[in-house]
């Protein structure tokens, strides 16, 4: 068994779409970043990479590299999933939380979970997405940004389940 934790935070900015867990959320602001700035998917990637002992997302998709400009973060997650398969690991479970004062995300959580589970090739019951406001405290409470945290548990794929 291997455990990983991930965290990401980005500033909100006008004129950008808000993407969380691969889902476009209607809002007046989106997240600033080199890629689509999907903090939830980035946190998931970092948790998975951490559990594998493979560093963080910046090692594979550095913001200094123009080829990753405006990249869909679910494509990054696909790349991380390929590393899982190469290492003979599978997801046991994933728990996440998005921290934002606004917008309210309750009605999008199931869709985010399903979208992430689809890329992870996992049953949606293994992928939990939660939302917490920041109760108007600090930069997140002032709606300056959105953050996300993720923790995952990985296990080795039994040899009888491995494909050739």
Z-matrix of the N, CA and C atoms (Angstrom, degrees):
N
C 1 1.455
C 2 1.528 1 108.80
N 3 1.330 2 114.89 1 142.71
C 4 1.463 3 121.06 2 179.49
C 5 1.525 4 108.10 3 -136.19
N 6 1.326 5 116.74 4 136.12
C 7 1.465 6 123.01 5 -179.03
C 8 1.521 7 109.00 6 -113.56
N 9 1.323 8 116.34 7 140.66
C 10 1.458 9 121.10 8 175.96
C 11 1.515 10 110.56 9 -136.54
N 12 1.321 11 115.54 10 152.43
C 13 1.458 12 121.48 11 177.21
C 14 1.522 13 108.75 12 -128.94
N 15 1.306 14 116.55 13 141.86
C 16 1.454 15 121.52 14 178.87
C 17 1.506 16 111.25 15 -133.84
N 18 1.325 17 115.08 16 152.06
C 19 1.465 18 121.89 17 179.60
C 20 1.517 19 107.98 18 -147.79
N 21 1.328 20 116.32 19 143.67
C 22 1.455 21 120.66 20 172.80
C 23 1.517 22 108.63 21 -151.93
N 24 1.315 23 115.33 22 154.26
C 25 1.467 24 122.39 23 178.22
C 26 1.522 25 107.77 24 -150.21
N 27 1.333 26 116.12 25 139.13
C 28 1.460 27 121.68 26 176.68
C 29 1.521 28 108.78 27 -139.41
N 30 1.330 29 115.40 28 152.76
C 31 1.456 30 121.82 29 175.77
C 32 1.523 31 110.23 30 -76.01
N 33 1.319 32 115.27 31 149.07
C 34 1.457 33 121.34 32 171.99
C 35 1.525 34 109.30 33 -85.13
N 36 1.344 35 114.98 34 145.49
C 37 1.458 36 120.55 35 -179.33
C 38 1.522 37 109.22 36 -149.39
N 39 1.313 38 116.14 37 141.97
C 40 1.468 39 120.74 38 174.86
C 41 1.519 40 109.79 39 -66.14
N 42 1.331 41 115.47 40 150.60
C 43 1.454 42 120.26 41 173.77
C 44 1.519 43 115.06 42 85.87
N 45 1.329 44 117.33 43 6.93
C 46 1.472 45 121.17 44 177.30
C 47 1.522 46 107.97 45 -121.36
N 48 1.327 47 117.24 46 146.38
C 49 1.465 48 118.85 47 174.79
C 50 1.532 49 109.73 48 -74.43
N 51 1.312 50 116.28 49 149.45
C 52 1.466 51 121.57 50 176.28
C 53 1.525 52 108.05 51 -96.86
N 54 1.324 53 115.88 52 114.02
C 55 1.458 54 123.17 53 179.99
C 56 1.520 55 107.68 54 -118.13
N 57 1.318 56 117.13 55 124.93
C 58 1.460 57 122.63 56 177.18
C 59 1.520 58 108.88 57 -136.06
N 60 1.318 59 116.56 58 123.62
C 61 1.469 60 120.14 59 -178.52
C 62 1.510 61 112.20 60 61.05
N 63 1.328 62 116.33 61 28.17
C 64 1.456 63 121.04 62 -179.81
C 65 1.519 64 114.21 63 80.53
N 66 1.324 65 117.35 64 4.78
C 67 1.472 66 122.55 65 -177.81
C 68 1.522 67 108.93 66 -108.56
N 69 1.325 68 115.65 67 129.79
C 70 1.470 69 120.44 68 176.40
C 71 1.527 70 108.29 69 -79.52
N 72 1.331 71 115.46 70 122.93
C 73 1.467 72 122.26 71 -176.47
C 74 1.528 73 108.44 72 -107.85
N 75 1.334 74 117.96 73 125.50
C 76 1.468 75 119.39 74 176.96
C 77 1.534 76 109.73 75 -63.55
N 78 1.330 77 116.00 76 123.45
C 79 1.461 78 120.97 77 179.06
C 80 1.525 79 108.42 78 -164.02
N 81 1.306 80 115.47 79 159.26
C 82 1.470 81 120.35 80 -179.45
C 83 1.521 82 112.78 81 -72.09
N 84 1.333 83 117.67 82 -21.12
C 85 1.457 84 122.95 83 -177.52
C 86 1.527 85 110.29 84 -131.31
N 87 1.315 86 114.82 85 153.91
C 88 1.455 87 121.37 86 172.61
C 89 1.508 88 109.24 87 -119.84
N 90 1.308 89 116.63 88 -176.74
C 91 1.460 90 120.66 89 -177.54
C 92 1.520 91 111.51 90 -96.32
N 93 1.319 92 114.64 91 135.27
C 94 1.459 93 122.72 92 178.43
C 95 1.523 94 108.85 93 -76.34
N 96 1.317 95 116.06 94 133.90
C 97 1.459 96 119.43 95 176.71
C 98 1.510 97 111.33 96 176.44
N 99 1.313 98 114.94 97 168.65
C 100 1.464 99 121.25 98 -179.21
C 101 1.528 100 110.90 99 -72.08
N 102 1.337 101 116.11 100 -41.69
C 103 1.465 102 120.97 101 176.04
C 104 1.528 103 107.51 102 -90.42
N 105 1.326 104 117.42 103 -150.51
C 106 1.467 105 119.49 104 174.77
C 107 1.526 106 111.75 105 -76.45
N 108 1.350 107 117.08 106 -2.83
C 109 1.465 108 124.39 107 174.07
C 110 1.533 109 113.51 108 63.41
N 111 1.312 110 116.62 109 31.95
C 112 1.470 111 122.91 110 179.54
C 113 1.530 112 108.76 111 -73.61
N 114 1.330 113 117.13 112 93.08
C 115 1.468 114 121.27 113 -174.85
C 116 1.525 115 112.59 114 -60.93
N 117 1.317 116 117.53 115 -33.71
C 118 1.466 117 119.93 116 -179.57
C 119 1.525 118 110.42 117 -66.53
N 120 1.308 119 117.31 118 -49.72
C 121 1.462 120 120.41 119 179.91
C 122 1.521 121 110.81 120 -65.10
N 123 1.324 122 117.29 121 -36.21
C 124 1.471 123 120.20 122 177.67
C 125 1.530 124 110.83 123 -63.73
N 126 1.331 125 117.02 124 -42.50
C 127 1.463 126 120.56 125 178.43
C 128 1.525 127 110.60 126 -63.49
N 129 1.332 128 117.17 127 -39.88
C 130 1.465 129 121.59 128 177.64
C 131 1.528 130 109.75 129 -62.44
N 132 1.324 131 116.84 130 -47.43
C 133 1.470 132 120.49 131 178.60
C 134 1.520 133 111.00 132 -57.65
N 135 1.324 134 117.01 133 -44.85
C 136 1.464 135 120.29 134 -179.32
C 137 1.523 136 111.79 135 -65.21
N 138 1.332 137 117.44 136 -37.41
C 139 1.462 138 119.93 137 177.39
C 140 1.532 139 110.42 138 -63.51
N 141 1.324 140 116.69 139 -45.73
C 142 1.464 141 120.70 140 179.76
C 143 1.525 142 111.70 141 -64.39
N 144 1.343 143 116.20 142 -45.20
C 145 1.460 144 119.99 143 178.68
C 146 1.526 145 110.82 144 -62.87
N 147 1.327 146 116.62 145 -40.42
C 148 1.452 147 120.66 146 178.18
C 149 1.518 148 112.08 147 -62.05
N 150 1.325 149 116.77 148 -42.90
C 151 1.468 150 120.20 149 179.03
C 152 1.524 151 111.55 150 -63.61
N 153 1.334 152 116.21 151 -29.31
C 154 1.466 153 120.09 152 178.33
C 155 1.525 154 112.14 153 -85.76
N 156 1.339 155 117.23 154 -7.44
C 157 1.457 156 120.44 155 -175.26
C 158 1.517 157 112.55 156 72.10
N 159 1.342 158 115.89 157 31.13
C 160 1.464 159 122.13 158 -175.03
C 161 1.524 160 113.43 159 -108.90
N 162 1.320 161 118.16 160 26.54
C 163 1.458 162 119.75 161 176.96
C 164 1.512 163 112.49 162 75.53
N 165 1.335 164 115.98 163 -140.31
C 166 1.459 165 120.56 164 -178.43
C 167 1.526 166 110.64 165 -131.98
N 168 1.307 167 115.48 166 178.35
C 169 1.462 168 122.73 167 -175.23
C 170 1.526 169 112.88 168 -59.52
N 171 1.330 170 116.89 169 -34.92
C 172 1.460 171 121.05 170 -179.52
C 173 1.521 172 113.51 171 -62.29
N 174 1.318 173 116.91 172 -23.42
C 175 1.469 174 120.47 173 177.55
C 176 1.521 175 110.95 174 -67.10
N 177 1.327 176 117.08 175 -34.16
C 178 1.462 177 121.72 176 -175.39
C 179 1.521 178 113.81 177 -102.28
N 180 1.334 179 116.57 178 -27.66
C 181 1.464 180 121.89 179 -177.95
C 182 1.530 181 109.44 180 -132.81
N 183 1.323 182 118.33 181 65.00
C 184 1.474 183 120.23 182 -176.07
C 185 1.525 184 112.17 183 -65.34
N 186 1.323 185 115.15 184 138.28
C 187 1.468 186 119.59 185 179.96
C 188 1.527 187 111.87 186 -68.26
N 189 1.314 188 117.29 187 -12.82
C 190 1.471 189 120.51 188 177.15
C 191 1.527 190 112.34 189 -79.10
N 192 1.332 191 117.41 190 -9.01
C 193 1.464 192 122.01 191 -177.17
C 194 1.527 193 109.59 192 -98.77
N 195 1.336 194 117.72 193 116.12
C 196 1.473 195 120.58 194 -176.48
C 197 1.529 196 114.40 195 -62.85
N 198 1.328 197 118.90 196 -19.34
C 199 1.469 198 119.09 197 -179.72
C 200 1.536 199 112.71 198 -65.73
N 201 1.327 200 117.61 199 -19.44
C 202 1.465 201 120.65 200 -179.14
C 203 1.527 202 112.12 201 -95.89
N 204 1.332 203 118.52 202 2.66
C 205 1.462 204 122.26 203 -179.00
C 206 1.524 205 110.39 204 -57.16
N 207 1.318 206 115.79 205 127.43
C 208 1.472 207 124.56 206 178.56
C 209 1.527 208 113.39 207 61.86
N 210 1.330 209 118.33 208 19.83
C 211 1.463 210 121.97 209 -179.76
C 212 1.525 211 111.23 210 -63.44
N 213 1.315 212 115.80 211 141.80
C 214 1.455 213 122.59 212 173.93
C 215 1.528 214 107.51 213 -70.78
N 216 1.312 215 116.87 214 122.95
C 217 1.465 216 120.72 215 -176.88
C 218 1.522 217 112.75 216 -65.33
N 219 1.327 218 118.28 217 -24.16
C 220 1.461 219 119.30 218 175.35
C 221 1.528 220 110.73 219 -65.43
N 222 1.334 221 117.04 220 -28.84
C 223 1.468 222 120.01 221 174.19
C 224 1.527 223 110.76 222 -68.01
N 225 1.332 224 116.57 223 -35.90
C 226 1.462 225 120.18 224 174.34
C 227 1.531 226 109.73 225 -62.30
N 228 1.338 227 115.17 226 -43.78
C 229 1.466 228 119.86 227 179.43
C 230 1.530 229 110.81 228 -61.88
N 231 1.321 230 117.01 229 -37.60
C 232 1.484 231 120.61 230 175.42
C 233 1.526 232 110.21 231 -57.90
N 234 1.332 233 116.61 232 -43.93
C 235 1.460 234 120.98 233 178.72
C 236 1.524 235 112.11 234 -62.32
N 237 1.325 236 116.15 235 -40.32
C 238 1.462 237 120.43 236 177.76
C 239 1.531 238 109.86 237 -66.81
N 240 1.320 239 117.29 238 -39.10
C 241 1.466 240 120.98 239 177.70
C 242 1.528 241 111.69 240 -62.67
N 243 1.317 242 116.94 241 -35.43
C 244 1.466 243 119.98 242 176.38
C 245 1.523 244 109.92 243 -62.38
N 246 1.329 245 117.42 244 -37.38
C 247 1.467 246 121.08 245 176.76
C 248 1.532 247 110.72 246 -65.66
N 249 1.330 248 116.57 247 -38.78
C 250 1.470 249 120.14 248 176.09
C 251 1.524 250 110.33 249 -57.62
N 252 1.324 251 115.53 250 -48.65
C 253 1.466 252 120.34 251 -179.00
C 254 1.527 253 110.94 252 -62.13
N 255 1.347 254 116.87 253 -43.35
C 256 1.470 255 120.81 254 178.40
C 257 1.521 256 111.69 255 -59.30
N 258 1.313 257 115.78 256 -35.46
C 259 1.472 258 120.87 257 -178.04
C 260 1.526 259 112.23 258 -85.78
N 261 1.338 260 117.98 259 -2.74
C 262 1.456 261 120.78 260 -179.62
C 263 1.515 262 113.06 261 69.55
N 264 1.354 263 115.60 262 36.50
C 265 1.460 264 120.75 263 -178.79
C 266 1.521 265 110.55 264 -115.90
N 267 1.323 266 115.21 265 153.14
C 268 1.466 267 121.11 266 176.90
C 269 1.519 268 109.09 267 -134.03
N 270 1.304 269 115.25 268 154.81
C 271 1.455 270 121.51 269 178.58
C 272 1.518 271 109.94 270 -76.09
N 273 1.326 272 116.72 271 128.24
C 274 1.463 273 121.63 272 172.14
C 275 1.521 274 108.31 273 -90.79
N 276 1.332 275 116.73 274 -48.27
C 277 1.455 276 120.37 275 171.62
C 278 1.515 277 110.42 276 -164.01
N 279 1.327 278 114.72 277 161.84
C 280 1.461 279 123.72 278 -179.53
C 281 1.520 280 107.28 279 -138.57
N 282 1.329 281 116.31 280 129.15
C 283 1.456 282 121.32 281 176.84
C 284 1.520 283 107.57 282 -125.24
N 285 1.320 284 116.63 283 132.03
C 286 1.461 285 121.70 284 -175.98
C 287 1.522 286 110.91 285 -134.74
N 288 1.322 287 114.45 286 160.18
C 289 1.461 288 120.62 287 172.04
C 290 1.523 289 108.03 288 -143.53
N 291 1.332 290 115.35 289 134.36
C 292 1.465 291 122.73 290 173.12
C 293 1.514 292 106.36 291 -102.76
N 294 1.336 293 116.44 292 130.23
C 295 1.462 294 121.29 293 -179.18
C 296 1.525 295 108.18 294 -112.46
N 297 1.341 296 115.70 295 115.30
C 298 1.465 297 121.72 296 -178.18
C 299 1.517 298 109.26 297 -155.95
N 300 1.291 299 116.26 298 143.05
C 301 1.461 300 119.96 299 174.50
C 302 1.526 301 109.92 300 -75.59
N 303 1.321 302 115.43 301 -39.43
C 304 1.461 303 121.82 302 179.78
C 305 1.520 304 107.48 303 -153.67
N 306 1.294 305 118.07 304 151.81
C 307 1.458 306 128.29 305 -1.75
C 308 1.523 307 111.37 306 -77.66
N 309 1.298 308 116.07 307 166.65
C 310 1.455 309 121.45 308 173.50
C 311 1.530 310 107.01 309 -71.33
N 312 1.304 311 116.69 310 134.48
C 313 1.465 312 120.45 311 -171.04
C 314 1.525 313 114.67 312 -112.80
N 315 1.320 314 117.73 313 -0.16
C 316 1.458 315 121.47 314 -174.54
C 317 1.519 316 115.34 315 -47.27
N 318 1.321 317 117.57 316 -43.51
C 319 1.463 318 119.56 317 -176.05
C 320 1.523 319 113.56 318 -76.96
N 321 1.344 320 117.72 319 -5.59
C 322 1.469 321 121.02 320 179.99
C 323 1.529 322 113.50 321 -106.04
N 324 1.320 323 117.70 322 -6.74
C 325 1.462 324 120.85 323 -172.60
C 326 1.528 325 113.49 324 -62.80
N 327 1.326 326 117.18 325 -42.85
C 328 1.465 327 120.37 326 179.71
C 329 1.521 328 110.53 327 -63.88
N 330 1.324 329 116.99 328 -41.19
C 331 1.466 330 120.80 329 178.43
C 332 1.532 331 111.17 330 -65.10
N 333 1.342 332 116.83 331 -41.20
C 334 1.468 333 120.07 332 177.07
C 335 1.525 334 110.51 333 -61.27
N 336 1.308 335 115.93 334 -45.87
C 337 1.465 336 120.91 335 179.40
C 338 1.528 337 110.81 336 -59.75
N 339 1.317 338 116.60 337 -45.51
C 340 1.465 339 121.20 338 -179.67
C 341 1.524 340 111.53 339 -65.10
N 342 1.324 341 117.03 340 -40.34
C 343 1.465 342 120.87 341 -179.98
C 344 1.529 343 110.34 342 -64.42
N 345 1.326 344 116.91 343 -46.44
C 346 1.463 345 120.75 344 178.45
C 347 1.532 346 110.85 345 -64.44
N 348 1.327 347 116.75 346 -43.95
C 349 1.464 348 120.95 347 179.99
C 350 1.525 349 110.67 348 -60.95
N 351 1.321 350 117.10 349 -38.14
C 352 1.463 351 120.53 350 179.16
C 353 1.519 352 111.80 351 -60.83
N 354 1.326 353 116.83 352 -45.36
C 355 1.466 354 120.38 353 179.18
C 356 1.524 355 110.03 354 -67.78
N 357 1.331 356 116.40 355 -37.59
C 358 1.468 357 121.17 356 -179.40
C 359 1.529 358 112.44 357 -77.13
N 360 1.343 359 116.93 358 -5.88
C 361 1.463 360 121.92 359 -175.87
C 362 1.525 361 110.90 360 53.24
N 363 1.328 362 114.07 361 45.97
C 364 1.461 363 121.70 362 -177.13
C 365 1.519 364 109.76 363 -125.21
N 366 1.304 365 115.71 364 153.67
C 367 1.456 366 120.67 365 173.66
C 368 1.529 367 107.77 366 -62.07
N 369 1.326 368 118.76 367 133.98
C 370 1.470 369 120.41 368 -179.48
C 371 1.531 370 113.70 369 -56.39
N 372 1.323 371 117.88 370 -23.88
C 373 1.468 372 119.62 371 178.56
C 374 1.528 373 112.18 372 -67.49
N 375 1.333 374 117.42 373 -13.85
C 376 1.465 375 121.63 374 179.41
C 377 1.524 376 112.32 375 -90.90
N 378 1.344 377 116.77 376 -6.17
C 379 1.465 378 122.05 377 -174.80
C 380 1.524 379 108.75 378 -120.99
N 381 1.312 380 116.49 379 108.13
C 382 1.454 381 122.00 380 -177.64
C 383 1.528 382 110.21 381 -106.85
N 384 1.328 383 116.30 382 130.52
C 385 1.469 384 121.96 383 176.66
C 386 1.519 385 107.58 384 -123.54
N 387 1.327 386 114.86 385 125.80
C 388 1.462 387 121.63 386 178.81
C 389 1.525 388 109.31 387 -119.19
N 390 1.319 389 115.37 388 164.87
C 391 1.460 390 122.27 389 177.80
C 392 1.517 391 108.85 390 -131.73
N 393 1.313 392 115.90 391 136.12
C 394 1.465 393 121.84 392 174.12
C 395 1.518 394 108.20 393 -133.80
N 396 1.341 395 115.82 394 139.69
C 397 1.461 396 118.92 395 171.59
C 398 1.525 397 107.05 396 -84.33
N 399 1.297 398 116.97 397 171.39
C 400 1.457 399 120.50 398 -179.78
C 401 1.523 400 110.33 399 -105.93
N 402 1.332 401 116.01 400 14.78
C 403 1.462 402 122.67 401 177.94
C 404 1.531 403 112.98 402 48.74
N 405 1.337 404 114.87 403 39.48
C 406 1.471 405 123.08 404 177.40
C 407 1.526 406 113.97 405 61.92
N 408 1.333 407 117.42 406 20.04
C 409 1.464 408 121.09 407 179.68
C 410 1.525 409 111.03 408 -99.66
N 411 1.318 410 117.12 409 138.98
C 412 1.457 411 122.48 410 173.23
C 413 1.520 412 113.86 411 65.93
N 414 1.342 413 114.39 412 -168.48
C 415 1.467 414 121.29 413 -176.55
C 416 1.529 415 111.62 414 -61.55
N 417 1.321 416 117.41 415 -39.89
C 418 1.470 417 118.94 416 179.10
C 419 1.519 418 110.33 417 -68.40
N 420 1.309 419 117.45 418 -38.18
C 421 1.460 420 121.63 419 177.42
C 422 1.513 421 112.93 420 -66.31
N 423 1.332 422 116.61 421 -27.83
C 424 1.472 423 121.21 422 176.84
C 425 1.526 424 111.33 423 -86.29
N 426 1.313 425 117.41 424 7.95
C 427 1.468 426 124.26 425 178.81
C 428 1.523 427 112.12 426 61.72
N 429 1.326 428 116.29 427 37.51
C 430 1.459 429 121.36 428 176.03
C 431 1.522 430 111.15 429 -87.16
N 432 1.315 431 117.21 430 -17.97
C 433 1.453 432 120.60 431 -178.57
C 434 1.517 433 112.23 432 -167.53
N 435 1.314 434 114.59 433 -177.88
C 436 1.468 435 123.20 434 177.03
C 437 1.516 436 106.77 435 -136.30
N 438 1.331 437 115.98 436 141.30
C 439 1.460 438 121.77 437 178.81
C 440 1.522 439 109.43 438 -125.24
N 441 1.319 440 115.70 439 162.42
C 442 1.466 441 121.04 440 175.78
C 443 1.522 442 109.02 441 -147.11
N 444 1.321 443 114.97 442 148.91
C 445 1.456 444 123.06 443 175.34
C 446 1.517 445 107.91 444 -128.20
N 447 1.331 446 115.62 445 149.81
C 448 1.461 447 120.94 446 178.12
C 449 1.518 448 109.20 447 -145.42
N 450 1.304 449 115.83 448 144.51
C 451 1.462 450 121.87 449 172.35
C 452 1.530 451 106.71 450 -134.00
N 453 1.342 452 115.18 451 138.12
C 454 1.458 453 118.95 452 -178.67
C 455 1.519 454 110.45 453 -133.36
N 456 1.302 455 114.24 454 157.78
C 457 1.458 456 122.45 455 172.87
C 458 1.518 457 106.60 456 -123.36
N 459 1.330 458 115.70 457 127.67
C 460 1.460 459 122.44 458 178.51
C 461 1.517 460 108.97 459 -116.31
N 462 1.315 461 115.83 460 152.76
C 463 1.460 462 121.80 461 175.10
C 464 1.516 463 109.06 462 -137.43
N 465 1.314 464 116.06 463 157.87
C 466 1.445 465 120.95 464 175.42
C 467 1.517 466 109.84 465 -68.41
N 468 1.316 467 115.33 466 141.39
C 469 1.461 468 120.64 467 176.38
C 470 1.526 469 106.98 468 -75.22
N 471 1.348 470 118.29 469 126.33
C 472 1.468 471 118.96 470 176.48
C 473 1.524 472 111.15 471 -55.91
N 474 1.314 473 117.15 472 143.27
C 475 1.464 474 120.97 473 -174.76
C 476 1.528 475 112.76 474 -57.73
N 477 1.331 476 117.81 475 -30.26
C 478 1.480 477 120.06 476 179.26
C 479 1.520 478 112.41 477 -74.50
N 480 1.362 479 118.58 478 -11.31
C 481 1.453 480 122.06 479 177.45
C 482 1.513 481 112.47 480 -99.06
N 483 1.319 482 117.92 481 -12.60
C 484 1.470 483 120.88 482 -178.49
C 485 1.529 484 110.08 483 -71.02
N 486 1.321 485 114.16 484 142.28
C 487 1.457 486 119.47 485 177.96
C 488 1.516 487 109.36 486 -98.23
N 489 1.319 488 115.64 487 153.48
C 490 1.463 489 120.55 488 -179.16
C 491 1.504 490 110.21 489 -92.23
